[in-house]
Amino acid sequence: MHQPLHVSDNNDAGGNSVKVMVDGFEHKARDELHGFWDVQFVEALGRPPAALAQKLLEQITPEREAEWKQGTYDDWAMEAFDIAFTDVYGETPLSKDTLQHLDAAYVERAEKDVALQLSRAGIRLAAVLNKALGRQVADKPRWSGGSRWGLMQDVMAQWVINLPDCGVPATAKSGNLRYPSA
């Protein structure tokens, strides 16, 4: 639910029908918006996945961690929807009718959003696991290196490797970018 195109749609199958040419990336005729948000923008942040997870985790302050654990699943989905509305599609929404050019400023914004959403997802998944298991396990150190994140780092790394499509939550309105009614 943290990937913005998993919780939004503009009559374009969540960005799968929007063909794109993106500055700084090798172009292929089949390139589509959703794929860039699922894979290329993530990979541009760093590889291998475990190193990317560690890099992101090191940037999370205790205050941000506490803030991101708050809210409901619907709140988190709406947060991603807001990113889709403002940053993925933009003021003049991208169109599925013609090839869309995504410039360097778009790429920079996208990579920043992807890093933020991956970080939020890792913190929240750990919180959900801890709550479900009734104890603190997702952030206990596991490695001899003593990382305070342990399992959470593994989970984030696996999330980056597998890039799952979590589907569209009930809060997202299919077929447009209007906010769901309360």
C-alpha positions in Angstrom: 0.0 0.0 0.0 3.0 2.3 0.3 3.7 2.4 -3.5 1.6 5.3 -4.7 0.4 3.6 -7.8 -0.9 0.6 -5.8 -3.5 2.9 -4.2 -4.4 5.2 -7.1 -5.7 5.0 -10.6 -6.4 7.6 -13.3 -8.2 5.2 -15.7 -4.8 3.9 -16.6 -4.5 0.6 -14.6 -2.5 2.3 -11.9 0.0 3.7 -14.3 0.4 0.5 -16.3 -1.1 2.1 -19.4 1.1 5.2 -19.2 4.1 4.8 -21.5 7.1 6.9 -20.4 10.6 8.1 -21.4 12.6 8.9 -18.3 15.7 11.2 -18.1 18.7 9.3 -16.9 17.4 5.8 -17.7 17.8 3.6 -20.7 14.6 3.7 -22.7 12.6 0.6 -23.9 9.4 0.8 -26.0 7.5 -1.0 -23.3 8.5 1.3 -20.4 5.5 2.2 -18.3 5.0 4.5 -15.3 4.0 1.8 -12.8 7.2 -0.2 -13.6 9.4 2.7 -12.9 7.8 3.2 -9.5 8.0 -0.5 -8.7 11.6 -1.2 -9.9 13.7 1.4 -11.6 13.3 4.3 -9.1 13.9 1.8 -6.2 17.0 0.4 -7.9 18.3 3.9 -8.5 18.5 4.4 -4.7 21.0 1.6 -4.4 21.9 -2.1 -4.6 22.0 -4.7 -3.2 18.7 -4.5 -1.4 20.2 -5.2 2.1 22.5 -2.2 1.7 19.6 0.0 0.5 17.6 -1.1 3.5 20.5 -0.3 5.9 21.0 3.1 4.2 17.4 4.0 4.6 17.1 2.7 8.2 20.2 4.8 9.3 18.3 7.9 8.2 15.2 7.3 10.3 15.1 9.3 13.6 13.3 8.0 16.7 10.8 10.9 16.2 10.0 9.9 12.7 9.8 6.3 13.7 7.2 7.2 16.4 5.3 9.4 14.0 5.1 6.8 11.2 3.8 4.1 13.6 0.7 6.2 14.1 -2.5 6.0 12.0 -4.6 3.3 10.4 -4.1 1.3 7.3 -6.5 3.7 5.6 -4.5 6.6 6.7 -1.4 5.1 5.3 -3.1 4.3 2.0 -4.4 7.9 1.8 -0.8 9.1 2.4 0.4 7.1 -0.6 -2.6 8.3 -2.6 -1.7 11.9 -1.8 1.8 11.3 -3.2 0.2 9.8 -6.4 -2.0 12.8 -6.7 0.7 15.4 -6.2 4.0 13.8 -7.4 3.3 10.7 -9.5 0.6 12.2 -11.8 1.2 15.9 -11.1 -0.8 19.1 -11.5 -1.6 18.1 -15.1 -2.0 14.4 -14.8 0.1 12.2 -17.0 -1.8 10.8 -20.0 -2.0 7.2 -21.3 -2.7 8.6 -24.8 0.9 9.7 -25.7 4.4 8.9 -24.6 5.1 10.9 -21.4 8.5 12.5 -20.8 9.7 12.4 -17.1 12.4 15.0 -16.6 15.3 15.0 -14.1 13.2 17.0 -11.6 10.5 14.3 -11.8 13.1 11.6 -11.2 14.5 13.4 -8.2 11.1 13.8 -6.7 10.2 10.2 -7.4 13.3 8.8 -5.8 12.8 11.0 -2.7 9.2 9.7 -2.5 10.3 6.1 -3.0 12.9 6.3 -0.2 10.3 7.9 2.1 7.7 5.3 1.4 10.1 2.4 1.7 11.2 3.7 5.1 7.6 4.2 6.3 6.7 0.7 5.1 9.6 -0.9 7.0 8.8 0.9 10.2 5.1 0.1 9.9 5.6 -3.5 8.9 7.8 -4.0 12.0 5.1 -2.3 14.2 2.4 -4.5 12.7 4.4 -7.6 13.3 5.3 -6.6 16.8 1.6 -6.0 17.6 0.5 -9.2 16.0 3.1 -11.2 17.8 2.6 -9.4 21.1 6.2 -8.6 21.6 9.2 -6.7 20.2 10.8 -9.0 17.7 10.9 -7.0 14.4 13.5 -4.6 15.7 15.7 -6.8 17.9 19.3 -7.2 16.8 19.9 -10.5 15.0 23.3 -10.1 13.5 26.6 -10.1 15.3 27.1 -6.6 14.0 24.4 -5.5 16.4 22.1 -3.6 14.1 19.2 -2.3 16.1 17.0 -3.1 13.2 17.9 -6.8 12.5 14.8 -8.4 11.2 13.3 -5.2 10.0 16.3 -4.7 7.7 15.8 -8.2 6.3 12.1 -7.6 5.8 12.8 -4.3 4.0 15.5 -5.9 1.9 13.1 -8.7 0.9 10.4 -6.1 0.1 12.8 -4.4 -2.2 13.8 -7.7 -3.8 10.3 -9.0 -4.3 8.5 -5.6 -5.0 5.1 -7.0 -4.2 1.9 -5.5 -5.6 -0.4 -5.2 -2.6 -3.5 -4.4 -4.7 -5.7 -1.4 -4.4 -7.2 -0.8 -0.9 -10.9 0.0 -0.5 -10.0 3.7 0.2 -8.7 4.3 -3.3 -11.3 5.3 -5.9 -10.8 3.4 -9.1 -10.7 5.3 -12.3 -9.9 8.8 -11.1 -7.7 10.9 -8.9 -10.4 12.4 -6.8 -10.3 11.8 -3.1 -12.5 9.1 -1.8 -15.6 10.3 0.0 -15.6 9.8 3.8 
